[in-house]
Amino acid sequence: MNADTKTSLTLASLSVGFLVLAVGFQLELWGEPKIPAEVPPALATATNTATVRFSASDMIKAGGDTSGMECYACHEEGKLIELPLGEDGIVILPPDHKDLIYSRRQCSACHDKSQNVQIEWDDDGNVILPEAHRDLVLQHGAHHRNNPCFNCHVENKLTELETRGGKRLALTESTELCAGCHGPTYGDWEVGIHGRTSGFWDPNLGESTRKQCTSCHDPHAPKFPSMIPAPGPHALHAQHEPATEHADPAEEPEPSDPPEEH
């Protein structure tokens, strides 16, 4: 068999194969893809645009009640505060400031409001953290090196911040303080590739606002704690039941007992 004969047979085989496929698709011999008739709605937590925190800076700018942030309601202004340190040199957080590990978190940013999340306190007034949030601790930086309050707060003016260069800042200017140690990240934040930006990308169409660092990161423990992931997306070709409202797990019926074996 010469080369021309082999070429002719190959082309003929391919032509027949494509013809069979065309007829098969035309007659729907292999059926249609199983596309769900109705895709269940996304969970509210998956479409919530709120940041995970509502920081002191956010509260001050919004004109909210900041009476709970008045340092000098308890401390004497102008009097230096001595930080208690353990034998390992780590700051011992006073019981009156145990709420720093919770630090104004917005439960509704992750939890569906219909779940009615309740916060509980112990006899000492400390928040009882759920099992999923037990890793919330005071830790700014590796090895607790940046836990001393006066690395950021002015010693004799707790309501002000101070950069490493000695520049004093208001609480609403905390992002500039963060930039002193986190320069590369701050550069990303400035150009909009880090953090939360809302509004218009095109400045010709309207204004845009950029959330401060503390709107997402707790300044006392900036690293995001571990989270329980939401369920994965539904497969495109899976069959689904008609969409229903997101039910409270407590209201779901208990599974029936399996049939007894005979």
Secondary structure, 3 states (H helix, E strand, C coil): CCHHHHHHHHHHHHHHHHHHHHHHHHCCCCCCCCCCCCCCCCCHHHHCCCCCECCHHHHHHHCCCCHHHCHHHCCCCCCCCCCCECCCCCECCCHHHHHHHCCCECHHHCCCHHHCCCCEECCCCCEECCHHHCCCCCCCCHHHCCCCHHHCEECCEEEEEECCCCCEEEHHHHHHHHHCCCHHHHHHHHHCCCCCEEECCCCCCCCEEECCHHHCCECCECCCCCCCCCCCCCCCCCCCCCCCCCCCHHHCCCCCCCCCCC
